[in-house]
Amino acid sequence: MKPTVCLLLRRIAVTALLPLFTVPPSFGWGNAGHSLVNKLAAENLPADMPAFMRTQAAINEIEYLGPEPDRWRGLGEPELNAVQAPDHFMDLELADVIQPLPHRRYAFIAAAYAASLTHPVQARDLQPDHIGFQPYITNEVWERLKSAMRAYRELSAKHQDTNPVEAAILFYAGWLGHYVGDGAQPLHTTVNYNGWVNKENPNGYTTDHKIHSQFETAYVAANIKESDVKPLVAPLHPVGDEFDDYMAYLRHSNTLVERVYQLEKAHGFEGAGTPEAKQFTAERLAAGASMLRDLIYSAWLESAKPVPERHYD
C-alpha cells in the first residue's frame, strides 16, 4: 500500500475513534415544550387522516412521546445516551463545510471525516458526532412512519387486524415529533448552542453556559401556555422532498440564533420575561407543531404510492 494511502487511513481511524461522550449536551424545549409541539400537531391533523390517529387516546399518546428521546439520555443508560445525543442537533456552521450535504447518514459520516482531513484546524469539530445528525434521524424516523402507514393501508384493504400497526404509527409519529421540535429551537442549529463562542462578539452576547436551558426549559415551563401557541399554528402545507424541505426548516431556525441572544441580553427569559420573548417562543413552538403536522400528513400521502420493485443483479 502506498505511504500516502496508509497515512490517510491512519488519520481517518484516529479521528473516528475519538470518544462520542465529548458531544456537547443539548436538550430541546424540556417536557413542557416537546409535549405541546406534539399535542398541537396531533390535534391539527386533517380529516382525511386515518380515524384512529384523530382520537383523544391517539393525541394523548403522541403528546406523551414528545419528550421520549430525552428520557433516553439519563446516566443509567450511558451507551444509549452517547450514541443518540448527536441526533438532537446539527451545527450548520460546521455542516456547511460539506457541500453538498448528503441525504444519507453514512454518506454524511464519510464526508465529514474527509472534510476533517482537508481542514486540519477544524478536524476535531468536523467529527460527524460534533456536527450532529439532526436531519438524518428525522428522515429515518419519518421513513419508518411512512412504511408503517403503508402496512396499515395494506392490512386495511385486506380487512385484517390493524391494531399492532396503529400502535407502531403512533410511536413513530410521537418519536418524530421530538426531533422536529428540536429543529424549531434555533440553539439546536449552531455552535453557539449554549453561550456565544464565536471569536467575534461585537454585540456582547452572553458567554455563560446557561442560555440554552434558561430559554427552552425554565422559561417555557413557567410562561408559555397552549393558548399562546395554538393560534400561531400555520395552515397545512405538505412537504415535497422531505430531506430538502426539512433542511430549509433548520436553516430558517438558524437565522434566528442571534434573536435568541438579543432577547436574552434584554432579560427576555428571566422570570416572566418580556412580551417580545413570549411571542418569539410561542412562534417557534408553533413552527415545530406545524412542521410535525405537515410531515405526518406527508408520510400518509406518500404511503399510498407504489414502492419501486427491487431488482437483483
SENUZA-354507 format. One record per residue (C-alpha): residue number from 0; residue in three letters; x, y, z. Coordinates in steps of 0.05 Angstrom, whole numbers. Last residue first. Layout:
N
@num=NUM, residu=ALA, x=X, y=Y, z=Z
...
END
This chain:
313
@num=312, residu=ASP, x=-562, y=-165, z=-206
@num=311, residu=TYR, x=-625, y=-163, z=-162
@num=310, residu=HIS, x=-680, y=-113, z=-176
@num=309, residu=ARG, x=-728, y=-89, z=-121
@num=308, residu=GLU, x=-792, y=-60, z=-149
@num=307, residu=PRO, x=-807, y=12, z=-133
@num=306, residu=VAL, x=-860, y=20, z=-78
@num=305, residu=PRO, x=-928, y=44, z=-102
@num=304, residu=LYS, x=-953, y=110, z=-73
@num=303, residu=ALA, x=-1004, y=109, z=-17
@num=302, residu=SER, x=-951, y=115, z=37
@num=301, residu=GLU, x=-930, y=182, z=7
@num=300, residu=LEU, x=-996, y=214, z=27
@num=299, residu=TRP, x=-992, y=187, z=99
@num=298, residu=ALA, x=-919, y=208, z=105
@num=297, residu=SER, x=-939, y=277, z=81
@num=296, residu=TYR, x=-992, y=282, z=135
@num=295, residu=ILE, x=-942, y=265, z=189
@num=294, residu=LEU, x=-891, y=314, z=160
@num=293, residu=ASP, x=-942, y=370, z=156
@num=292, residu=ARG, x=-965, y=360, z=228
@num=291, residu=LEU, x=-893, y=359, z=251
@num=290, residu=MET, x=-877, y=422, z=212
@num=289, residu=SER, x=-936, y=460, z=242
@num=288, residu=ALA, x=-921, y=437, z=313
@num=287, residu=GLY, x=-849, y=458, z=307
@num=286, residu=ALA, x=-868, y=526, z=278
@num=285, residu=ALA, x=-918, y=535, z=334
@num=284, residu=LEU, x=-863, y=523, z=385
@num=283, residu=ARG, x=-820, y=575, z=350
@num=282, residu=GLU, x=-877, y=626, z=347
@num=281, residu=ALA, x=-893, y=616, z=421
@num=280, residu=THR, x=-820, y=630, z=438
@num=279, residu=PHE, x=-818, y=693, z=397
@num=278, residu=GLN, x=-883, y=720, z=425
@num=277, residu=LYS, x=-860, y=707, z=497
@num=276, residu=ALA, x=-792, y=738, z=485
@num=275, residu=GLU, x=-824, y=801, z=455
@num=274, residu=PRO, x=-874, y=806, z=513
@num=273, residu=THR, x=-816, y=806, z=562
@num=272, residu=GLY, x=-794, y=755, z=614
@num=271, residu=ALA, x=-839, y=728, z=668
@num=270, residu=GLY, x=-777, y=707, z=707
@num=269, residu=GLU, x=-716, y=719, z=663
@num=268, residu=PHE, x=-723, y=699, z=590
@num=267, residu=GLY, x=-728, y=768, z=560
@num=266, residu=HIS, x=-672, y=798, z=601
@num=265, residu=ALA, x=-654, y=845, z=543
@num=264, residu=LYS, x=-590, y=806, z=532
@num=263, residu=GLU, x=-631, y=742, z=530
@num=262, residu=LEU, x=-675, y=772, z=475
@num=261, residu=GLN, x=-615, y=791, z=434
@num=260, residu=TYR, x=-585, y=722, z=443
@num=259, residu=VAL, x=-648, y=688, z=419
@num=258, residu=ARG, x=-651, y=737, z=360
@num=257, residu=GLU, x=-579, y=720, z=343
@num=256, residu=VAL, x=-599, y=647, z=332
@num=255, residu=LEU, x=-659, y=665, z=289
@num=254, residu=THR, x=-627, y=652, z=221
@num=253, residu=ASN, x=-612, y=581, z=245
@num=252, residu=SER, x=-686, y=566, z=252
@num=251, residu=HIS, x=-694, y=583, z=179
@num=250, residu=ARG, x=-637, y=536, z=162
@num=249, residu=LEU, x=-670, y=480, z=201
@num=248, residu=TYR, x=-735, y=489, z=162
@num=247, residu=ALA, x=-697, y=491, z=96
@num=246, residu=MET, x=-662, y=426, z=117
@num=245, residu=TYR, x=-731, y=396, z=129
@num=244, residu=ASP, x=-754, y=415, z=60
@num=243, residu=ASP, x=-691, y=384, z=29
@num=242, residu=PHE, x=-698, y=319, z=69
@num=241, residu=GLU, x=-773, y=310, z=59
@num=240, residu=ASP, x=-775, y=327, z=-15
@num=239, residu=GLY, x=-844, y=358, z=-22
@num=238, residu=VAL, x=-873, y=375, z=46
@num=237, residu=PRO, x=-948, y=381, z=59
@num=236, residu=HIS, x=-972, y=451, z=78
@num=235, residu=LEU, x=-1030, y=454, z=128
@num=234, residu=PRO, x=-1043, y=524, z=153
@num=233, residu=ALA, x=-995, y=551, z=206
@num=232, residu=VAL, x=-1001, y=541, z=281
@num=231, residu=LEU, x=-999, y=611, z=312
@num=230, residu=PRO, x=-1068, y=608, z=345
@num=229, residu=LYS, x=-1046, y=546, z=385
@num=228, residu=VAL, x=-983, y=576, z=415
@num=227, residu=ASP, x=-1005, y=625, z=468
@num=226, residu=SER, x=-1068, y=584, z=486
@num=225, residu=GLU, x=-1023, y=524, z=499
@num=224, residu=LYS, x=-988, y=563, z=553
@num=223, residu=ILE, x=-917, y=590, z=556
@num=222, residu=ASN, x=-892, y=624, z=620
@num=221, residu=ALA, x=-862, y=579, z=672
@num=220, residu=ALA, x=-848, y=515, z=632
@num=219, residu=VAL, x=-824, y=555, z=572
@num=218, residu=TYR, x=-777, y=599, z=613
@num=217, residu=ALA, x=-745, y=541, z=651
@num=216, residu=THR, x=-738, y=494, z=592
@num=215, residu=GLU, x=-723, y=526, z=525
@num=214, residu=PHE, x=-695, y=593, z=545
@num=213, residu=GLN, x=-659, y=581, z=611
@num=212, residu=SER, x=-637, y=513, z=588
@num=211, residu=HIS, x=-599, y=541, z=529
@num=210, residu=ILE, x=-578, y=608, z=559
@num=209, residu=LYS, x=-540, y=576, z=616
@num=208, residu=HIS, x=-468, y=566, z=594
@num=207, residu=ASP, x=-447, y=638, z=603
@num=206, residu=THR, x=-418, y=671, z=541
@num=205, residu=THR, x=-473, y=722, z=537
@num=204, residu=TYR, x=-477, y=767, z=476
@num=203, residu=GLY, x=-433, y=829, z=476
@num=202, residu=ASN, x=-456, y=857, z=410
@num=201, residu=PRO, x=-386, y=857, z=379
@num=200, residu=ASN, x=-377, y=782, z=393
@num=199, residu=GLU, x=-326, y=760, z=342
@num=198, residu=LYS, x=-288, y=700, z=369
@num=197, residu=ASN, x=-351, y=659, z=361
@num=196, residu=VAL, x=-368, y=620, z=425
@num=195, residu=TRP, x=-432, y=655, z=446
@num=194, residu=GLY, x=-464, y=615, z=503
@num=193, residu=ASN, x=-502, y=549, z=500
@num=192, residu=TYR, x=-515, y=530, z=427
@num=191, residu=ASN, x=-468, y=579, z=396
@num=190, residu=VAL, x=-442, y=523, z=351
@num=189, residu=THR, x=-510, y=528, z=318
@num=188, residu=THR, x=-573, y=491, z=297
@num=187, residu=HIS, x=-601, y=467, z=363
@num=186, residu=LEU, x=-598, y=538, z=390
@num=185, residu=PRO, x=-651, y=558, z=340
@num=184, residu=GLN, x=-705, y=514, z=372
@num=183, residu=ALA, x=-752, y=493, z=315
@num=182, residu=GLY, x=-706, y=434, z=298
@num=181, residu=ASP, x=-713, y=406, z=369
@num=180, residu=GLY, x=-788, y=404, z=359
@num=179, residu=VAL, x=-779, y=365, z=294
@num=178, residu=TYR, x=-733, y=318, z=332
@num=177, residu=HIS, x=-784, y=305, z=387
@num=176, residu=GLY, x=-842, y=300, z=339
@num=175, residu=LEU, x=-812, y=241, z=302
@num=174, residu=TRP, x=-817, y=199, z=365
@num=173, residu=GLY, x=-891, y=216, z=371
@num=172, residu=ALA, x=-906, y=199, z=299
@num=171, residu=TYR, x=-864, y=135, z=304
@num=170, residu=PHE, x=-900, y=113, z=367
@num=169, residu=LEU, x=-969, y=129, z=338
@num=168, residu=ILE, x=-953, y=90, z=275
@num=167, residu=ALA, x=-927, y=30, z=314
@num=166, residu=ALA, x=-991, y=27, z=356
@num=165, residu=GLU, x=-1033, y=30, z=293
@num=164, residu=VAL, x=-991, y=-26, z=264
@num=163, residu=PRO, x=-1010, y=-72, z=322
@num=162, residu=ASN, x=-1084, y=-53, z=319
@num=161, residu=THR, x=-1092, y=-63, z=244
@num=160, residu=ASP, x=-1126, y=-131, z=245
@num=159, residu=GLN, x=-1143, y=-153, z=174
@num=158, residu=HIS, x=-1196, y=-126, z=127
@num=157, residu=LYS, x=-1149, y=-139, z=67
@num=156, residu=ALA, x=-1150, y=-66, z=47
@num=155, residu=SER, x=-1140, y=-47, z=119
@num=154, residu=LEU, x=-1079, y=-91, z=124
@num=153, residu=GLU, x=-1048, y=-59, z=62
@num=152, residu=ARG, x=-1064, y=12, z=84
@num=151, residu=TYR, x=-1035, y=-1, z=153
@num=150, residu=ALA, x=-972, y=-30, z=122
@num=149, residu=ARG, x=-963, y=33, z=81
@num=148, residu=MET, x=-972, y=74, z=145
@num=147, residu=ALA, x=-918, y=33, z=178
@num=146, residu=SER, x=-870, y=48, z=120
@num=145, residu=LYS, x=-886, y=122, z=123
@num=144, residu=LEU, x=-873, y=124, z=197
@num=143, residu=ARG, x=-807, y=88, z=190
@num=142, residu=GLU, x=-790, y=137, z=134
@num=141, residu=TRP, x=-803, y=195, z=180
@num=140, residu=VAL, x=-759, y=162, z=233
@num=139, residu=GLU, x=-701, y=159, z=184
@num=138, residu=ASN, x=-712, y=230, z=158
@num=137, residu=THR, x=-713, y=259, z=228
@num=136, residu=ILE, x=-653, y=218, z=249
@num=135, residu=TYR, x=-615, y=246, z=189
@num=134, residu=PRO, x=-637, y=318, z=195
@num=133, residu=GLN, x=-610, y=322, z=267
@num=132, residu=PHE, x=-545, y=283, z=258
@num=131, residu=GLY, x=-496, y=330, z=293
@num=130, residu=ILE, x=-433, y=368, z=274
@num=129, residu=HIS, x=-396, y=341, z=335
@num=128, residu=ASP, x=-418, y=270, z=322
@num=127, residu=PRO, x=-395, y=278, z=250
@num=126, residu=GLN, x=-324, y=297, z=271
@num=125, residu=LEU, x=-315, y=365, z=239
@num=124, residu=ASP, x=-301, y=400, z=305
@num=123, residu=ARG, x=-240, y=356, z=317
@num=122, residu=ALA, x=-211, y=370, z=247
@num=121, residu=GLN, x=-224, y=445, z=247
@num=120, residu=VAL, x=-151, y=465, z=242
@num=119, residu=PRO, x=-138, y=405, z=197
@num=118, residu=HIS, x=-190, y=426, z=145
@num=117, residu=THR, x=-175, y=378, z=87
@num=116, residu=LEU, x=-172, y=317, z=133
@num=115, residu=SER, x=-233, y=338, z=173
@num=114, residu=ALA, x=-272, y=345, z=108
@num=113, residu=ALA, x=-260, y=271, z=92
@num=112, residu=TYR, x=-285, y=253, z=161
@num=111, residu=ALA, x=-348, y=294, z=150
@num=110, residu=ALA, x=-359, y=265, z=80
@num=109, residu=ALA, x=-355, y=193, z=107
@num=108, residu=ILE, x=-405, y=210, z=163
@num=107, residu=PHE, x=-451, y=245, z=113
@num=106, residu=ALA, x=-450, y=184, z=67
@num=105, residu=TYR, x=-467, y=143, z=129
@num=104, residu=ARG, x=-526, y=186, z=146
@num=103, residu=ARG, x=-559, y=192, z=78
@num=102, residu=HIS, x=-581, y=255, z=42
@num=101, residu=PRO, x=-511, y=281, z=31
@num=100, residu=LEU, x=-496, y=355, z=44
@num=99, residu=PRO, x=-469, y=385, z=-20
@num=98, residu=GLN, x=-421, y=413, z=0
@num=97, residu=ILE, x=-392, y=395, z=68
@num=96, residu=VAL, x=-363, y=456, z=103
@num=95, residu=ASP, x=-436, y=476, z=112
@num=94, residu=ALA, x=-443, y=424, z=166
@num=93, residu=LEU, x=-396, y=463, z=212
@num=92, residu=GLU, x=-435, y=528, z=211
@num=91, residu=LEU, x=-498, y=486, z=210
@num=90, residu=ASP, x=-487, y=457, z=278
@num=89, residu=MET, x=-537, y=400, z=275
@num=88, residu=PHE, x=-575, y=379, z=337
@num=87, residu=HIS, x=-615, y=325, z=373
@num=86, residu=ASP, x=-588, y=264, z=337
@num=85, residu=PRO, x=-518, y=278, z=366
@num=84, residu=ALA, x=-541, y=250, z=434
@num=83, residu=GLN, x=-562, y=183, z=405
@num=82, residu=VAL, x=-499, y=143, z=412
@num=81, residu=ALA, x=-475, y=172, z=478
@num=80, residu=ASN, x=-542, y=168, z=515
@num=79, residu=LEU, x=-554, y=96, z=492
@num=78, residu=GLU, x=-484, y=76, z=516
@num=77, residu=PRO, x=-493, y=112, z=582
@num=76, residu=GLU, x=-561, y=83, z=600
@num=75, residu=GLY, x=-568, y=98, z=675
@num=74, residu=LEU, x=-537, y=167, z=665
@num=73, residu=GLY, x=-600, y=190, z=632
@num=72, residu=ARG, x=-607, y=209, z=559
@num=71, residu=TRP, x=-661, y=161, z=536
@num=70, residu=ARG, x=-715, y=202, z=570
@num=69, residu=ASP, x=-695, y=259, z=524
@num=68, residu=PRO, x=-716, y=214, z=466
@num=67, residu=GLU, x=-786, y=209, z=496
@num=66, residu=PRO, x=-801, y=283, z=507
@num=65, residu=GLY, x=-856, y=285, z=453
@num=64, residu=LEU, x=-880, y=214, z=467
@num=63, residu=TYR, x=-933, y=236, z=517
@num=62, residu=GLU, x=-965, y=282, z=465
@num=61, residu=ILE, x=-967, y=227, z=413
@num=60, residu=GLU, x=-1002, y=181, z=463
@num=59, residu=ASN, x=-1051, y=235, z=486
@num=58, residu=ILE, x=-1069, y=251, z=413
@num=57, residu=ALA, x=-1080, y=177, z=400
@num=56, residu=ALA, x=-1126, y=169, z=460
@num=55, residu=GLN, x=-1164, y=232, z=440
@num=54, residu=THR, x=-1179, y=201, z=373
@num=53, residu=ARG, x=-1151, y=233, z=310
@num=52, residu=MET, x=-1100, y=179, z=293
@num=51, residu=PHE, x=-1153, y=124, z=296
@num=50, residu=ALA, x=-1193, y=160, z=242
@num=49, residu=PRO, x=-1140, y=152, z=189
@num=48, residu=MET, x=-1120, y=220, z=160
@num=47, residu=ASP, x=-1171, y=252, z=113
@num=46, residu=ALA, x=-1196, y=299, z=168
@num=45, residu=PRO, x=-1130, y=337, z=173
@num=44, residu=LEU, x=-1082, y=331, z=232
@num=43, residu=ASN, x=-1087, y=393, z=275
@num=42, residu=GLU, x=-1097, y=359, z=343
@num=41, residu=ALA, x=-1036, y=315, z=331
@num=40, residu=ALA, x=-991, y=374, z=314
@num=39, residu=LEU, x=-1017, y=413, z=375
@num=38, residu=LYS, x=-1003, y=355, z=422
@num=37, residu=ASN, x=-934, y=341, z=393
@num=36, residu=VAL, x=-909, y=413, z=400
@num=35, residu=LEU, x=-940, y=418, z=469
@num=34, residu=SER, x=-907, y=355, z=495
@num=33, residu=HIS, x=-840, y=379, z=469
@num=32, residu=GLY, x=-848, y=447, z=502
@num=31, residu=ALA, x=-870, y=422, z=570
@num=30, residu=ASN, x=-821, y=365, z=575
@num=29, residu=GLY, x=-760, y=407, z=561
@num=28, residu=TRP, x=-753, y=451, z=499
@num=27, residu=GLY, x=-695, y=413, z=468
@num=26, residu=PHE, x=-638, y=384, z=508
@num=25, residu=SER, x=-567, y=397, z=485
@num=24, residu=PRO, x=-507, y=361, z=514
@num=23, residu=PRO, x=-440, y=374, z=480
@num=22, residu=VAL, x=-411, y=313, z=445
@num=21, residu=THR, x=-347, y=292, z=482
@num=20, residu=PHE, x=-381, y=228, z=500
@num=19, residu=LEU, x=-371, y=203, z=429
@num=18, residu=PRO, x=-298, y=188, z=442
@num=17, residu=LEU, x=-246, y=199, z=388
@num=16, residu=LEU, x=-241, y=134, z=350
@num=15, residu=ALA, x=-262, y=161, z=282
@num=14, residu=THR, x=-206, y=213, z=283
@num=13, residu=VAL, x=-153, y=161, z=295
@num=12, residu=ALA, x=-181, y=116, z=241
@num=11, residu=ILE, x=-186, y=172, z=190
@num=10, residu=ARG, x=-114, y=193, z=204
@num=9, residu=ARG, x=-89, y=122, z=197
@num=8, residu=LEU, x=-127, y=113, z=131
@num=7, residu=LEU, x=-95, y=177, z=102
@num=6, residu=LEU, x=-26, y=157, z=126
@num=5, residu=CYS, x=-32, y=88, z=95
@num=4, residu=VAL, x=-56, y=119, z=30
@num=3, residu=THR, x=3, y=167, z=29
@num=2, residu=PRO, x=51, y=110, z=43
@num=1, residu=LYS, x=26, y=69, z=-17
@num=0, residu=MET, x=0, y=0, z=0
END
